[in-house]
Amino acid sequence: MSRLPVVSGQGLCKALQKIGYSMDHQTGSHIILRNQDPPYRRLTVPNHKEISKGTLRAIIRQAGLTVEELIDLI
């Protein structure tokens, strides 16, 4: 199992854009991403300098990725 990378909210959004997510809107410090392809998942990414480990792991799980796949995207 790979270690979780240290990534910012903007960096995570750029990585997720590579697999079909685009910015839907922003509410305060949270960026809402929506997948353009089925199953049309919606993700909420905090726009922080560093995303905490638990939050990052939850976003990876919701996106249907593994840690290794996220590292490849970054």
N, C-alpha and C positions, 0 to 999 in steps of 0.2 A: 504494500500500500504506500502510495506516494504522500509526501507531506503537502499540506495545503499551501498554495502560494500566497504571498502578501500582495493584495491587489486593491486598488481604489475603486470607487463606484464607477467613475468614468472609464477606467481600464476594463472593468468587467463588462460594461455596456458595449464597448468596442469589440471585445471577444465574442459576446453573444450575437452581435450583428453579423458575424461571419457565418453563423448557422441559421440565419433567417429571422432573427428578432429585430424589430425596429421600435424606435421610441414612439409611444402612443401619446403620452402627456407626462407632465411633472406636477406633483402636488407637494409643495414645500420642499423638503430635502429628499424626496423619494421619486425616483424615475420609474415610470410604468412602461414596461416593454411588452409588446405583443408579437407573437409568432405569426408570420404571414402564411404559413402552410399548416395543414391539419396536423395536430389537434388544436391549433389556435391557442396555445398556452399563453397565459399572462403572468409576467413576473414583476415583482416590486424590488427594485435595487436602491438601497440607501446611497445617496450621493455624498459619501464620506471619504476622507483621505485614505482610510484603511478600514476595510470591512472585517468585522469580527469573525472568528473561525466558525462559530455556530451558525451565524447568518449566512456565511459563504457556503457552508455545507448544505444548508437548507435550500439555497438558490440552485446549487448544482443538482440536487435531488429533484427539485421541481422542474428543472430544464431537461431532465432525463439524460444527464451526462454523468461521466465518471470523473474523478479527480485528474486522471491521466489525460482524458480528452480535453478538459479545461486547460491544463498546462500546455497542451499542443496548440490550442487556440490563442493563448497569450504569447 
